[in-house]
Amino acid sequence: MPTTMVELTPAAAQAYEVSAPQDQRDMGKMMSNIVINFRSIERNHVPNNALYEQDFYTWTQTTADLIRAGQWDAIDRDTLAEEIESLGKSEQRELSNRLATILEHLLKLAIAASHFPHDLNRAERGWRVTVKTQRLRVAHLLRDNHNLHTTVPHALTDAYEIARLEAAAAFDIEEVIIPETCPWKPEQVRNMDYWPETIS
């Protein structure tokens, strides 16, 4: 294997010369790691876009190495952009799924209070715990992804369609019994202290 020469700046060379032996060994290990990273990039002769199709995990690691090395021309930019966008979409999906769970259990609480008191006595505590847990997780998700706030109304509409089906199936009732559109405002759905009374 050919030797890879790493040229130090005069200031770095001087710092190395006057440093303690242990520090010199640490510097040597650090430089070795840098060289290994560059060699791993050089050894990978598979084009970045082809690697994405063959081995996604290796593509992520190689692309990260290329970014750190500043080798932008070797990166499949379109694929990288799509993957970054998909990360944002996964956050949106998580928000919608958690809202659907909240709405389903709010519907169960309201429907049971109106029509199935026995079920309410049996399951109310568990339904409330589920709502509280998912409200907290939605709050954390929105805290860490502030711009997701703007997507809440649309996500709520989609989530309610699913929640309505799930709630109807849980009670073995017709969907027409449940309001076609969400009866609660986004603020109510996320409010830790809000609980519906009944639903007609």
C-alpha positions in Angstrom: 0.0 0.0 0.0 1.5 3.4 -1.0 2.4 5.8 1.8 0.2 8.8 2.1 2.1 12.0 3.0 0.3 14.6 5.1 2.0 18.0 4.9 1.6 20.0 8.1 1.6 23.8 8.3 4.7 25.3 10.0 2.6 26.2 13.0 1.3 22.7 13.3 4.7 21.2 12.8 6.1 23.4 15.6 3.3 22.5 17.9 4.0 18.9 17.3 7.7 19.2 18.0 7.2 20.9 21.4 4.3 18.7 22.5 4.6 15.9 25.0 5.2 12.3 23.7 1.6 11.3 24.6 0.2 14.3 22.8 2.3 13.4 19.8 0.9 9.9 19.8 -2.6 11.3 20.0 -1.9 13.6 17.1 -0.5 10.7 15.1 -3.7 8.6 15.7 -5.9 11.5 14.7 -4.0 12.0 11.4 -4.1 8.2 10.8 -7.9 8.3 11.1 -8.1 11.2 8.7 -5.9 9.3 6.1 -8.0 6.2 6.6 -11.2 8.1 5.9 -9.8 9.5 2.7 -8.5 6.1 1.6 -12.0 4.6 2.2 -13.4 7.2 -0.2 -10.7 6.6 -2.8 -11.2 2.8 -2.6 -14.9 3.1 -3.3 -15.0 3.1 -7.1 -18.8 2.7 -7.2 -20.5 5.9 -8.4 -22.5 7.5 -5.6 -25.8 7.2 -7.4 -25.1 3.5 -8.2 -24.2 2.8 -4.6 -27.5 4.2 -3.4 -29.3 1.5 -5.3 -26.9 -1.3 -4.2 -26.3 -0.6 -0.5 -28.2 2.2 1.2 -26.3 2.0 4.4 -22.9 2.2 2.7 -24.3 5.1 0.6 -25.1 7.1 3.7 -21.6 6.5 5.2 -19.8 7.2 1.9 -21.9 10.3 1.2 -21.1 11.6 4.8 -17.4 11.1 4.1 -17.6 12.9 0.8 -19.4 15.8 2.4 -16.8 16.1 5.2 -14.0 15.9 2.5 -15.7 18.6 0.5 -15.9 16.3 -2.6 -19.2 17.7 -3.8 -18.7 16.7 -7.4 -18.6 13.0 -6.3 -22.0 13.3 -4.6 -25.3 12.4 -6.3 -26.9 15.7 -5.3 -30.4 14.9 -6.5 -30.6 11.7 -4.5 -29.1 13.4 -1.4 -31.8 16.2 -1.7 -34.5 13.6 -2.0 -33.3 11.8 1.1 -33.2 15.1 3.1 -36.7 15.9 1.9 -37.9 12.4 3.0 -36.6 13.1 6.5 -39.0 16.1 6.7 -41.8 13.9 5.3 -41.2 11.3 8.0 -41.6 13.9 10.7 -44.9 14.9 9.0 -46.0 11.3 9.0 -45.2 10.9 12.7 -47.2 14.0 13.5 -50.2 12.7 11.6 -50.0 9.3 13.2 -49.8 10.7 16.7 -52.7 13.1 16.0 -54.7 10.1 14.7 -54.1 8.2 17.9 -55.2 11.2 20.0 -58.3 11.8 18.0 -59.3 8.1 18.0 -59.2 8.0 21.8 -60.9 11.4 22.2 -63.7 10.0 20.0 -63.8 6.8 22.1 -64.2 8.9 25.3 -66.9 11.1 23.8 -68.9 8.2 22.1 -68.7 6.0 25.2 -69.9 8.9 27.4 -72.9 9.3 25.1 -73.8 5.7 24.2 -71.6 3.1 26.0 -71.2 4.0 29.7 -70.1 0.5 30.5 -67.2 0.8 28.1 -66.4 4.2 29.5 -66.1 2.8 33.0 -64.0 -0.1 31.8 -61.5 1.7 29.6 -61.6 5.4 30.4 -58.4 5.5 32.4 -56.4 3.7 29.6 -57.8 5.9 26.9 -56.9 9.1 28.9 -53.3 7.8 29.5 -52.9 7.2 25.7 -54.2 10.7 24.9 -51.8 12.3 27.5 -48.8 10.3 26.2 -49.5 11.2 22.6 -50.1 14.8 23.4 -46.7 15.0 25.1 -45.0 13.3 22.2 -46.7 15.7 19.7 -45.5 18.7 21.9 -42.0 17.3 21.8 -42.1 16.8 18.1 -43.3 20.3 17.5 -40.7 21.7 19.9 -37.9 20.1 17.9 -39.4 20.9 14.5 -40.9 24.3 14.9 -42.0 24.7 11.3 -44.3 21.7 11.7 -46.7 23.9 13.5 -47.9 25.2 10.2 -48.9 21.7 9.1 -51.0 20.8 12.1 -54.4 21.9 10.7 -53.9 19.8 7.5 -52.5 16.9 9.4 -55.4 17.0 11.8 -57.9 16.7 8.9 -56.1 13.6 7.5 -55.7 12.1 11.0 -59.4 12.5 11.8 -60.4 10.5 8.8 -58.4 7.6 10.1 -59.5 8.1 13.8 -63.2 8.1 12.7 -62.8 4.7 11.1 -60.9 3.3 14.0 -63.4 4.6 16.6 -66.4 3.3 14.6 -64.8 -0.2 14.4 -63.9 -0.2 18.1 -67.6 0.2 19.0 -68.9 -1.8 16.0 -71.1 1.2 15.0 -71.8 2.9 11.6 -69.4 5.7 10.7 -72.4 8.0 10.1 -73.0 8.2 13.8 -69.7 10.0 14.2 -69.3 13.6 12.9 -67.8 13.7 9.4 -65.4 16.5 10.3 -63.3 16.9 13.5 -65.5 18.5 16.2 -62.4 20.0 18.0 -60.0 22.8 17.2 -56.3 22.0 16.9 -55.6 23.8 20.2 -58.1 21.6 22.0 -56.7 18.4 20.5 -53.2 19.3 21.8 -54.3 20.8 25.1 -53.3 18.6 28.0 -56.3 19.7 30.1 -59.0 19.4 27.4 -61.4 16.4 27.5 -64.6 16.1 25.5 -67.8 15.4 27.4 -70.1 13.7 24.9 -70.6 13.5 21.2 -74.0 13.2 19.4 
